[in-house]
């Protein structure tokens, strides 16, 4: 009876998770909360239109890893607009991601209460919710990355080979969304080959089964031919990093240290720029991880790990910590090459750390149950306030308003027709006005001193700027509308004199 009640409780948690995720996706897509499609989103939508118009070759001419855009294109063929198709696809991928996050937690501890903490953690996770309103291929990568992690964990416990096949399939799909999935899959295969307690034959067999997508890819490469695969897409990036990655990292490191020497040595003679450079990178890296997980979530995760709230078997530790190390290496190499990291890049690593959070909360809650009723209630209220705060924080916009750009876009949508040519220096606004049309590029304005006054073929010229209007000196333009925000952001609409 207890087992059935636990299963029923798990089912309820899954249902609530799906419904809440869909609700948050709807809120995220509502322009009142998150008005931006995003620069990458425009690229994916245009790539989907190119695929429907000219096939794979046309799509890869715009973007070399177009699987996400191809899915949008096929949904568009059902009668949906490109934007609606992308929203539905993202909402489904977000549900998939939430579901498997909770399922991993249930696999590690079937307690419904721990599952409830997992539900609240992922649903209220502000970094994830911040991305819900954007069109991102990363949702597919995160969803199937978690699926593959779950499949690998289940195999380690059951040793049923179907989960190895599922791992390979999941990592294949994850890699189709982001090419980093290829590196993660290869790294996981190496981890499985090094697992203790298996014979050499078992290690080879398991690794070969996990790698079946690579054997399939090699076969397709031989059958189709390298010249018909449009250069291999983003796989070239992996090859470039494998061959030239170390040299590039060292070169960028020397250049950065040289700049630091020139800037600091005249004023601080005894400063060690080499150590400062490494310390800055490590500090920034840790800051990005903690900031994207959240300070309190990070505290719960560290507490759960330190107090051994979850007892892992040796193989599970090798898999979990090994994947984290692989992610850290990938991100740190990227950081050394580009000197920046965005929230999207570190979220896969953050999710592995976040999986510890429900167990840390459960450990503290069990201690609270042993305290007085007053303390018990206080801890529960504080925990509830924490989840409410993190959820609301996901949809609070901090920073200068972008309403002035939206006002410019809405005015042009109302006052222009399909045949009117418009020059706009913001590709997100231009996409909202003109959509994914074949003449998109020729309508895009890149202001220069030599060419930005030659607008005789256009009806309107719209520019957004912060300090200096790039077309203010053009005598053939007449200001029609002007919008601004509190941080000196300006969006001007000019009519072209005839």
Secondary structure, 3 states (H helix, E strand, C coil): CHHHHHHHHHHHHHHHHHHHHHHHHHHHHCCCCCCCCCHHHHHHHHHHHHHHHHHHHHHHHHCCCCHHHHHHHHHHCCCCCHHHHHHHHHHHHHHHHHHHHHHHHHHHCCCHHHHHHHHHHHHCCHHHHHHCCCCCCHHHHHHHHHHHHHHHHHHHHHCCCHHHHHHHHHHHHHHHHCCHHHHHHHHHHHHHHCCCCCCHHHHHHHHHHHCHHHHHHHHHHHHHCHHHCHHHCCHHHHHHHHHHHHHHHHHHHHHHHHHHHHHHCCCCCCCCHHHHHHHHHHHHHHHHHHHHHCHHHHHHHHHHHHCCCCCCCHHHHHHHHHHHHHHHHHHHHHHHHHCCCCHHHHHHHHHHHHCCHHHHHHHHHHHHHCCCHHHHHHHHHHHHHHHHHHHHHCCCCCCCCCHHHHHHHHHHHHHCCCCCCEEECCHHHHHHHHCCCCCCHHHECCCCCCCCCCCCCCCEEEEEECCCCCCCCCCCEEEEEEEECCCCCEEEEEEECC
